[in-house]
Amino acid sequence: MTNDHREIEIKLRVEGDLGTMRDLLRTAGLRISKPRLFESNMLFDRAERNLRDTSQLLRLRRVGDACILTYKGMPAPGKHKSREEIETGILNEGNMALILARLGFEPVFRYEKYRTEYEAPGQAGVVTLDETPIGIYVEIEGSPAWIDAVALSLGFSEQQYITKSYGSLYLDYCREHGVTPANMVFDT
């Protein structure tokens, strides 16, 4: 995330196991900056689904004791996903959901993940290791050159870059596995 509220990122699907990926991240000089935490995310849209139809996003995220409201604008075309991102902390998740409902927004999709955040000392960028119900992903966020360098150091090529959202990846997963889409949540 840059100062101008621009998020530039890619996702990479991890085909191996979690331990091997953690080793690769350490070997690439990345260190844990935020330990593994559970995240619960709720996406909101209006009945007409005008946010989804324009690839915009309104998300309420719960991570630990924190709650964050995020708006993401329409992505620009390119090998990296680049779009406006505005976030703010929320004191009361229930009240925020009520405000959104009063403004005509309703919950449309819930997804969960475990996220560990990594950084390289002295470098501007963040790498996250996301454990989701549909697989393990690495997200790399920073300048395009930094993203490319980190992806290469982890053994990934540009052909493996993913710019889809977790919601889109979930729908792809459901189609591929013959599953009726619902919410991307862990089995309890």
KAJOHU-V927201 format. One record per residue. N is the residue number from 0. RES is the residue in one letter. PHI is phi as a letter, one per 20 degrees, with the letter a starting at -180 (NA if undefined). Layout:
BEGIN
N,RES,PHI
N,RES,PHI
END
This chain:
BEGIN
0,M,NA
1,T,e
2,N,f
3,D,e
4,H,m
5,R,d
6,E,d
7,I,c
8,E,b
9,I,c
10,K,d
11,L,c
12,R,e
13,V,e
14,E,e
15,G,e
16,D,e
17,L,f
18,G,f
19,T,f
20,M,f
21,R,f
22,D,f
23,L,f
24,L,f
25,R,f
26,T,f
27,A,f
28,G,n
29,L,e
30,R,c
31,I,f
32,S,d
33,K,c
34,P,f
35,R,g
36,L,c
37,F,e
38,E,c
39,S,d
40,N,c
41,M,c
42,L,e
43,F,c
44,D,b
45,R,e
46,A,g
47,E,f
48,R,l
49,N,f
50,L,f
51,R,g
52,D,f
53,T,d
54,S,l
55,Q,e
56,L,b
57,L,c
58,R,c
59,L,d
60,R,d
61,R,d
62,V,c
63,G,m
64,D,e
65,A,e
66,C,c
67,I,c
68,L,e
69,T,c
70,Y,d
71,K,c
72,G,e
73,M,f
74,P,f
75,A,e
76,P,f
77,G,q
78,K,f
79,H,d
80,K,f
81,S,c
82,R,a
83,E,f
84,E,c
85,I,c
86,E,c
87,T,b
88,G,f
89,I,c
90,L,f
91,N,c
92,E,f
93,G,f
94,N,f
95,M,f
96,A,f
97,L,f
98,I,f
99,L,f
100,A,f
101,R,f
102,L,e
103,G,n
104,F,e
105,E,c
106,P,f
107,V,c
108,F,a
109,R,d
110,Y,b
111,E,c
112,K,a
113,Y,d
114,R,c
115,T,d
116,E,d
117,Y,c
118,E,c
119,A,d
120,P,g
121,G,m
122,Q,d
123,A,e
124,G,r
125,V,c
126,V,c
127,T,d
128,L,d
129,D,d
130,E,e
131,T,d
132,P,f
133,I,d
134,G,p
135,I,d
136,Y,c
137,V,d
138,E,d
139,I,d
140,E,c
141,G,r
142,S,f
143,P,g
144,A,f
145,W,f
146,I,g
147,D,f
148,A,f
149,V,f
150,A,g
151,L,f
152,S,f
153,L,e
154,G,n
155,F,d
156,S,d
157,E,f
158,Q,f
159,Q,e
160,Y,f
161,I,c
162,T,d
163,K,f
164,S,f
165,Y,f
166,G,f
167,S,f
168,L,f
169,Y,f
170,L,f
171,D,g
172,Y,g
173,C,f
174,R,f
175,E,f
176,H,d
177,G,m
178,V,d
179,T,f
180,P,f
181,A,b
182,N,c
183,M,e
184,V,c
185,F,f
186,D,f
187,T,d
END
